[in-house]
């Protein structure tokens, strides 16, 4: 039965310490010693060897600074690009209910906004004209695509 040699011999530990003090990265140390990068990181941790850098120093050295952008703001910008500027005047007023229709009467250019609850006797769809292949009429689009409260606060 073959005898396995230990990964961390005294010579490897000395090389690890020398390379670490010389400022080599864990990847470079691992390649030179002949072990994995994770093995180097684990051994450095067990030996309590640290670079002495603060978290702020690492952030500056490791990657360029970028401006933080929140997801709601990005979503708002995407919707504004697709549907035009949301700050433009929006048509207000009641939604016409004269064109209500059943599922069988729906067509591609009619509003698919559900009225009532599915299964109820009075269940139907809005049926108003839906512009440019949109699923809803202008009035229901206003309801469906409202930005959430945080996005409205960020715009203002």
C-alpha positions in Angstrom: 0.0 0.0 0.0 1.5 3.4 -1.0 2.2 5.9 1.7 0.7 9.3 0.9 3.1 12.2 1.5 1.7 15.2 3.4 0.6 18.3 1.4 2.2 20.8 3.7 5.9 19.7 4.2 8.2 22.0 6.2 9.8 23.1 2.9 6.4 24.0 1.4 5.4 26.0 4.5 8.7 27.9 4.3 8.1 28.7 0.6 4.6 29.8 1.4 5.8 32.2 4.1 8.5 33.6 1.8 6.2 34.1 -1.1 3.5 35.6 1.1 6.0 38.1 2.6 7.2 38.9 -0.9 3.6 39.9 -1.8 2.8 37.2 -4.3 -0.9 36.4 -4.8 -2.4 33.2 -3.6 -2.7 32.0 -7.2 1.0 32.7 -7.8 2.0 31.0 -4.6 -0.1 27.9 -5.4 1.4 27.6 -8.9 5.0 27.8 -7.5 4.4 25.4 -4.6 2.3 22.9 -6.6 -0.9 23.0 -4.5 -4.3 24.5 -5.1 -5.2 28.2 -4.5 -7.7 27.1 -1.9 -5.0 25.1 -0.1 -2.8 28.2 0.1 -5.7 30.3 1.4 -6.6 27.7 4.0 -3.0 27.3 5.2 -2.5 31.1 5.4 -5.6 31.3 7.5 -4.4 28.5 9.8 -1.1 30.2 10.2 -2.8 33.5 10.9 -1.0 35.3 8.1 -2.7 38.4 6.8 -1.8 41.1 4.4 -2.6 43.8 6.9 -4.8 45.7 4.4 -8.1 47.2 5.4 -11.3 46.3 3.6 -11.3 49.8 2.1 -7.8 49.3 0.6 -8.8 46.0 -1.0 -11.9 47.6 -2.6 -9.7 50.4 -4.1 -7.0 48.0 -5.4 -9.2 45.0 -6.6 -11.8 46.7 -8.7 -12.7 50.0 -10.2 -15.4 52.0 -8.4 -18.8 52.0 -10.0 -21.8 54.0 -9.2 -24.4 52.0 -7.3 -27.7 51.8 -9.2 -30.8 50.3 -7.6 -32.9 47.8 -9.5 -36.1 49.9 -9.5 -34.3 52.8 -11.1 -32.9 50.5 -13.8 -36.4 49.0 -14.4 -37.8 52.5 -14.6 -35.2 53.5 -17.2 -35.9 50.4 -19.3 -39.6 51.0 -19.3 -39.0 54.7 -20.1 -36.9 53.6 -23.1 -39.5 51.1 -24.3 -42.6 53.2 -23.7 -41.3 56.7 -23.9 -40.8 59.2 -21.2 -43.1 58.5 -18.2 -43.0 62.1 -17.1 -45.0 63.0 -20.2 -48.6 64.0 -19.5 -50.8 61.0 -19.0 -54.4 60.8 -20.2 -56.7 60.6 -17.2 -60.3 59.9 -16.8 -62.7 57.0 -16.7 -62.1 53.9 -18.8 -64.9 53.3 -21.3 -66.8 50.1 -20.3 -69.0 50.0 -23.5 -66.7 47.6 -25.3 -66.6 44.7 -22.8 -66.3 41.3 -24.4 -65.9 37.6 -23.6 -62.8 35.5 -24.0 -64.1 34.2 -27.4 -64.6 37.8 -28.6 -61.0 39.0 -27.7 -58.8 39.8 -30.7 -55.2 41.0 -31.0 -56.1 44.7 -30.9 -58.5 44.6 -27.9 -57.7 45.3 -24.3 -57.2 42.0 -22.3 -57.8 43.6 -18.8 -60.0 41.2 -16.8 -63.2 42.6 -15.3 -64.6 40.8 -12.2 -63.3 37.3 -11.1 -62.8 34.3 -13.4 -65.8 32.0 -13.0 -68.2 34.7 -12.0 -71.3 35.3 -14.1 -70.2 38.9 -14.9 -66.6 38.0 -15.8 -65.4 39.6 -19.1 -62.6 41.6 -20.5 -62.3 45.4 -21.1 -62.3 45.1 -24.9 -61.3 48.7 -25.6 -58.9 49.4 -28.5 -55.3 48.5 -27.5 -52.7 50.6 -29.4 -49.6 49.3 -31.1 -50.1 45.6 -30.2 -50.2 46.3 -26.5 -52.2 44.0 -24.3 -54.1 46.8 -22.6 -55.9 50.0 -23.6 -54.4 53.3 -22.6 -56.3 53.5 -19.3 -55.5 50.0 -18.2 -51.8 50.4 -19.3 -51.7 53.3 -16.9 -52.7 50.9 -14.1 -50.6 47.9 -15.2 -47.3 49.7 -15.8 -47.2 52.1 -12.8 -43.7 52.4 -11.3 -43.6 51.3 -7.7 -43.4 53.9 -4.9 -39.6 53.8 -4.5 -39.1 54.4 -8.2 -41.4 57.4 -8.1 -39.5 58.8 -5.1 -36.1 58.3 -6.9 -37.3 60.2 -10.0 -38.4 63.2 -8.0 
